[in-house]
Amino acid sequence: MLNKIPLTSLVLVSLLLSACGGSDKQDLVLDKELEQAKFSLGVSDAPVEEAEVVAIEIDSIKLTNTDDDNGKQEVLIEEFTNEDGDIVDTIQVNLLDFTGIAQMKIVDEAQGITLATGVYTMELVVVDAGSYVILDNDATEYDIKVPSSRLKLGEFTVHSDAVQVDNKPAYTIEFDLTKSLVLRGNDPAKYGYIIKPHGVRIVSLYGDITGTVSAENTNLGPCMVYLYDGAPTTLADLFDSNDESFIGEIPTAIEPLAATTVAVDGNYSIGFVPEGDYTVALRCNTEVDDNVQYDQLVIPSPEGNSQSVKVSVGNISEVNFYGK
């Protein structure tokens, strides 16, 4: 004998199922509305004086979405693509092999990592034993120390129109070693080096700047090219007022966005610059620019060696310093 269920109960069950199903469908619609983007990543750096190797080994990368509307998506990357195209568990890069506009791809789009568009933070877990500095004329491997083996970088935006093209990944970690690599104390054997987030940028949809510096300038001493956002009137040298060893008042002069040394042949390049208007300035003399303390160096030097430049996505802007 069949059990009879009252009609009112059937209606109630139907309404409950409809409500639950509606919620799932609504969530599905919201998920579909979140635009997705394929993720790929490379690393590059600006060269630093007195070092021939700056190696960093990465064990994993954590990406965290900062937007509540995107569900605070968190992605842990634990596999990488090496230069041979093989998938590996950790990846070591000599940053000095990929300076200026060159980069090494470490996460390939083919790995299938997809992110909702939005703003993310990035954290690198570093393998201490595989991270070190080798100086010119010194084969010793000096440790690179990262607090808790975690390098916490700033925010970057995932765009649906940032895509991998051939071997160029959609996003690049730019290690500006002139700003981020710091010797602790006076003896690298005792305290080693540290890589700080200061000076490390994550970029996409970028252009590049290259140029030549004349012998008239390079004969004055080692040359460095500085990049400033916009058109500031007072230009500062490198400094990091957030460093615990910083001494003095924070300067009102504008800190450079990036800086690079000029090669012995007079050429330089600053890669992975977001689209926009910038000022490029040259300094050629024997003074040393400490990347923590504000040295009050005169920039530009010689006088008149600064130019404005517009950077557009996918293009190389040329800025030369020929002297008088």
VENMOQUI-V519126 format. One record per run of one state. SS is the DSSP state (alpha for helix, beta for strand, coil for the rest). FROM is the first residue (numbers start at 1). TO is the last residue. Records with the same first field share a line. If there is no record, write none. Layout:
BEGIN
SS = FROM-TO / FROM-TO
END
This chain:
BEGIN
coil = 1-6 / 34-35 / 39-40 / 47-50 / 66-67 / 71-73 / 78-79 / 82-86 / 89-90 / 98-98 / 100-103 / 108-108 / 112-113 / 117-117 / 127-127 / 131-131 / 136-141 / 146-146 / 159-164 / 166-167 / 169-170 / 184-187 / 192-192 / 196-199 / 204-205 / 214-214 / 219-222 / 230-234 / 236-253 / 255-257 / 262-266 / 275-275 / 285-300 / 302-305 / 312-315 / 319-320 / 322-324
alpha = 7-33 / 68-70 / 95-97 / 109-111 / 128-130 / 147-149 / 177-180 / 188-191 / 215-218
beta = 36-38 / 41-46 / 51-65 / 74-77 / 80-81 / 87-88 / 91-94 / 99-99 / 104-107 / 114-116 / 118-126 / 132-135 / 142-145 / 150-158 / 165-165 / 168-168 / 171-176 / 181-183 / 193-195 / 200-203 / 206-213 / 223-229 / 235-235 / 254-254 / 258-261 / 267-274 / 276-284 / 301-301 / 306-311 / 316-318 / 321-321
END
